Amino acid sequence: MTALGLAMADGKITLSNKAIKHIPSLAVPPKANNDTGWIDEISINHFATQTAGFLKPGGYEAFVLQPGTQWHYSDGGPNWLAE
């Protein structure tokens, strides 16, 4: 989160930025995430607030919730944010 704050302070990123802009391979694998249509909805804010919709494990995981609809503790979102 410190790195996110520094990037924001430097004007390199905002919470409203779509994550796909910064991570072209976002949420794939697993390939099934493409079928949800949700990848383009994920913002940096979703990662920072644990509302990106990923499962708990830290690897490449499937969505369990539509991004932004519900808080769900997950290592997947913060791991993508670290990218």
C-alpha positions as CSV (number, residue, x, y, z in Angstrom):
1,M,0.0,0.0,0.0
2,T,2.9,2.3,0.6
3,A,4.0,1.9,-3.1
4,L,0.4,2.7,-4.2
5,G,0.5,5.9,-2.1
6,L,3.9,6.9,-3.6
7,A,2.6,6.3,-7.1
8,M,-0.5,8.3,-6.4
9,A,1.6,11.2,-4.9
10,D,3.8,11.1,-8.1
11,G,0.7,11.4,-10.3
12,K,1.4,8.0,-11.9
13,I,-1.9,6.4,-10.9
14,T,-5.3,7.2,-9.4
15,L,-7.7,5.0,-7.5
16,S,-10.2,5.4,-10.4
17,N,-7.8,4.1,-13.0
18,K,-8.9,0.9,-14.6
19,A,-6.4,-1.8,-13.6
20,I,-6.3,-3.3,-17.2
21,K,-4.6,0.0,-18.2
22,H,-1.6,-0.9,-16.1
23,I,-1.8,-4.7,-16.2
24,P,-2.7,-6.0,-19.7
25,S,-2.7,-9.6,-18.5
26,L,-5.0,-8.9,-15.6
27,A,-7.0,-11.8,-14.1
28,V,-5.9,-14.3,-16.7
29,P,-5.2,-17.1,-15.8
30,P,-7.6,-18.6,-15.2
31,K,-9.1,-18.2,-18.7
32,A,-12.6,-18.5,-17.3
33,N,-12.3,-14.9,-15.9
34,N,-12.5,-13.6,-19.5
35,D,-16.0,-15.1,-19.8
36,T,-17.4,-13.0,-16.9
37,G,-16.9,-9.7,-18.7
38,W,-15.7,-8.2,-15.4
39,I,-12.0,-7.7,-16.1
40,D,-12.5,-4.2,-17.6
41,E,-14.5,-3.1,-14.6
42,I,-11.7,-3.6,-12.1
43,S,-10.2,-0.3,-10.8
44,I,-7.2,0.3,-8.6
45,N,-9.6,1.2,-5.9
46,H,-11.1,-2.3,-6.1
47,F,-7.7,-3.8,-5.3
48,A,-7.0,-1.3,-2.5
49,T,-10.3,-2.0,-0.8
50,Q,-10.6,-5.8,-1.3
51,T,-13.6,-5.4,-3.6
52,A,-12.0,-6.8,-6.8
53,G,-14.0,-10.1,-6.5
54,F,-11.2,-12.7,-6.3
55,L,-11.0,-15.8,-4.2
56,K,-8.9,-15.8,-1.0
57,P,-5.8,-17.7,-2.2
58,G,-2.9,-15.7,-3.4
59,G,-2.4,-17.3,-6.8
60,Y,-4.2,-16.7,-10.1
61,E,-7.8,-17.2,-9.0
62,A,-11.3,-17.1,-10.4
63,F,-13.8,-14.4,-9.7
64,V,-16.3,-15.1,-6.9
65,L,-18.0,-11.7,-7.0
66,Q,-18.5,-9.0,-9.5
67,P,-15.9,-6.3,-8.9
68,G,-17.1,-3.5,-6.6
69,T,-20.2,-5.3,-5.3
70,Q,-19.0,-6.7,-2.0
71,W,-15.9,-6.7,0.2
72,H,-14.2,-10.1,0.2
73,Y,-10.9,-10.7,1.9
74,S,-8.5,-11.9,-0.8
75,D,-4.8,-12.2,-1.5
76,G,-5.5,-12.2,-5.2
77,G,-6.5,-8.6,-5.5
78,P,-3.5,-7.2,-3.6
79,N,-1.2,-9.6,-5.5
80,W,-2.5,-8.1,-8.8
81,L,-2.0,-4.6,-7.4
82,A,1.6,-5.5,-6.6
83,E,2.1,-6.1,-10.3
